[in-house]
Amino acid sequence: MVTSNFDYFAPTSVDEATSLLSRYRGEAKVLAGGHSLIPMMKLRLAEPGVLVDIGQIEGLSYINESSDGVAIGSMTTYREMANSSVIQSNYPLLADASAKVADLQVRNRGTIGGSLAHSDPAG
């Protein structure tokens, strides 16, 4: 199936991305790994007029532990979470769940931010 027409932007900073999302409020969708949104677009369950691809923004893929807990960046893949020594050591249930999401292709490309943004139940 073919998606409906849309404008595509690939910002290189968070400021640029938020500016685009503000400018195209209501018609823009965020594209992270693409495993949640693209299938929805092909089925015409989502028809955004604008896609804002955050894949070119540096610094959105991280796993940082502090005394308050762990922070996981929106572009962090399920594979990165499953293989993280921080997650494996201190959050083994999260590591185990991340290792069991869908198939290898989805774990390599699918991001936690994309799943959350589209209310996609991973698995």
Secondary structure, 3 states (H helix, E strand, C coil): CCCCCCEEECCCCHHHHHHHHHHCCCCEEEECCCCCHHHHHHCCCCCCCEEEEHHHCCCCCCEEEECCEEEECCCCEHHHHHHCHHHHHHCHHHHHHHHCCCCHHHHHHCEHHHHHHCCCCCC
